[in-house]
Amino acid sequence: MITYLESTYESRGASFTLATPVLHKVCFNHYDRTEVMKWCEQNCKAKFYPGPSWAGHFFEFEDDEDAVWFALRWA
Protein backbone atom coordinates (compact mmCIF):
# COMPACT_ATOMS: atom_id res chain seq x y z
CA MET A 1 0.00 0.00 0.00
CA ILE A 2 1.27 3.42 -0.87
CA THR A 3 0.83 6.12 1.76
CA TYR A 4 0.37 9.66 0.47
CA LEU A 5 1.02 13.01 2.12
CA GLU A 6 -1.47 15.62 1.00
CA SER A 7 -0.56 19.30 0.95
CA THR A 8 -2.93 22.13 0.04
CA TYR A 9 -1.64 25.25 -1.71
CA GLU A 10 -3.22 28.52 -2.75
CA SER A 11 -2.27 30.54 -5.77
CA ARG A 12 -4.08 33.48 -7.36
CA GLY A 13 -7.27 32.83 -5.43
CA ALA A 14 -7.44 29.12 -6.27
CA SER A 15 -6.43 26.28 -4.03
CA PHE A 16 -5.22 22.86 -5.04
CA THR A 17 -4.10 19.71 -3.25
CA LEU A 18 -0.95 17.83 -4.10
CA ALA A 19 -0.51 14.20 -2.99
CA THR A 20 3.04 12.87 -2.85
CA PRO A 21 4.05 9.35 -1.81
CA VAL A 22 5.79 8.95 1.53
CA LEU A 23 9.13 7.27 0.83
CA HIS A 24 10.45 4.52 3.09
CA LYS A 25 14.24 4.49 3.35
CA VAL A 26 15.86 1.11 3.96
CA CYS A 27 19.61 0.73 4.42
CA PHE A 28 21.36 -2.47 3.40
CA ASN A 29 24.72 -4.07 4.05
CA HIS A 30 27.55 -4.09 1.56
CA TYR A 31 26.22 -6.35 -1.18
CA ASP A 32 26.68 -6.21 -4.92
CA ARG A 33 24.59 -3.17 -5.86
CA THR A 34 23.75 -4.71 -9.25
CA GLU A 35 22.32 -7.80 -7.58
CA VAL A 36 20.19 -5.69 -5.24
CA MET A 37 18.88 -3.58 -8.15
CA LYS A 38 17.99 -6.70 -10.11
CA TRP A 39 16.09 -8.08 -7.09
CA CYS A 40 14.12 -4.82 -6.79
CA GLU A 41 13.23 -4.82 -10.49
CA GLN A 42 11.90 -8.39 -10.22
CA ASN A 43 10.08 -8.10 -6.88
CA CYS A 44 8.85 -4.55 -6.28
CA LYS A 45 5.28 -3.59 -7.20
CA ALA A 46 5.72 0.19 -7.05
CA LYS A 47 8.49 2.63 -7.80
CA PHE A 48 11.75 2.49 -5.89
CA TYR A 49 14.77 4.75 -5.87
CA PRO A 50 18.37 3.68 -5.22
CA GLY A 51 20.39 6.10 -3.15
CA PRO A 52 23.53 7.54 -4.70
CA SER A 53 26.59 5.43 -3.93
CA TRP A 54 28.38 8.36 -2.29
CA ALA A 55 25.52 8.73 0.26
CA GLY A 56 25.62 5.16 1.54
CA HIS A 57 23.82 1.94 0.79
CA PHE A 58 20.06 2.49 0.77
CA PHE A 59 16.94 2.35 -1.37
CA GLU A 60 13.72 4.32 -0.94
CA PHE A 61 10.36 2.76 -1.68
CA GLU A 62 6.91 4.18 -2.37
CA ASP A 63 5.13 0.96 -1.39
CA ASP A 64 5.15 -0.03 2.30
CA GLU A 65 5.22 -3.75 1.51
CA ASP A 66 8.12 -3.40 -0.93
CA ALA A 67 10.14 -1.71 1.82
CA VAL A 68 9.35 -4.51 4.29
CA TRP A 69 10.25 -7.29 1.84
CA PHE A 70 13.46 -5.49 0.92
CA ALA A 71 14.42 -5.11 4.58
CA LEU A 72 13.73 -8.77 5.26
CA ARG A 73 15.89 -9.81 2.31
CA TRP A 74 18.79 -7.33 2.39
CA ALA A 75 18.97 -5.45 5.70
C-alpha positions as CSV (number, residue, x, y, z in Angstrom):
1,M,0.0,0.0,0.0
2,I,1.3,3.4,-0.9
3,T,0.8,6.1,1.8
4,Y,0.4,9.7,0.5
5,L,1.0,13.0,2.1
6,E,-1.5,15.6,1.0
7,S,-0.6,19.3,0.9
8,T,-2.9,22.1,0.0
9,Y,-1.6,25.2,-1.7
10,E,-3.2,28.5,-2.7
11,S,-2.3,30.5,-5.8
12,R,-4.1,33.5,-7.4
13,G,-7.3,32.8,-5.4
14,A,-7.4,29.1,-6.3
15,S,-6.4,26.3,-4.0
16,F,-5.2,22.9,-5.0
17,T,-4.1,19.7,-3.2
18,L,-0.9,17.8,-4.1
19,A,-0.5,14.2,-3.0
20,T,3.0,12.9,-2.9
21,P,4.0,9.3,-1.8
22,V,5.8,9.0,1.5
23,L,9.1,7.3,0.8
24,H,10.4,4.5,3.1
25,K,14.2,4.5,3.4
26,V,15.9,1.1,4.0
27,C,19.6,0.7,4.4
28,F,21.4,-2.5,3.4
29,N,24.7,-4.1,4.1
30,H,27.5,-4.1,1.6
31,Y,26.2,-6.3,-1.2
32,D,26.7,-6.2,-4.9
33,R,24.6,-3.2,-5.9
34,T,23.8,-4.7,-9.3
35,E,22.3,-7.8,-7.6
36,V,20.2,-5.7,-5.2
37,M,18.9,-3.6,-8.1
38,K,18.0,-6.7,-10.1
39,W,16.1,-8.1,-7.1
40,C,14.1,-4.8,-6.8
41,E,13.2,-4.8,-10.5
42,Q,11.9,-8.4,-10.2
43,N,10.1,-8.1,-6.9
44,C,8.8,-4.5,-6.3
45,K,5.3,-3.6,-7.2
46,A,5.7,0.2,-7.1
47,K,8.5,2.6,-7.8
48,F,11.8,2.5,-5.9
49,Y,14.8,4.7,-5.9
50,P,18.4,3.7,-5.2
51,G,20.4,6.1,-3.2
52,P,23.5,7.5,-4.7
53,S,26.6,5.4,-3.9
54,W,28.4,8.4,-2.3
55,A,25.5,8.7,0.3
56,G,25.6,5.2,1.5
57,H,23.8,1.9,0.8
58,F,20.1,2.5,0.8
59,F,16.9,2.4,-1.4
60,E,13.7,4.3,-0.9
61,F,10.4,2.8,-1.7
62,E,6.9,4.2,-2.4
63,D,5.1,1.0,-1.4
64,D,5.1,0.0,2.3
65,E,5.2,-3.8,1.5
66,D,8.1,-3.4,-0.9
67,A,10.1,-1.7,1.8
68,V,9.3,-4.5,4.3
69,W,10.3,-7.3,1.8
70,F,13.5,-5.5,0.9
71,A,14.4,-5.1,4.6
72,L,13.7,-8.8,5.3
73,R,15.9,-9.8,2.3
74,W,18.8,-7.3,2.4
75,A,19.0,-5.4,5.7
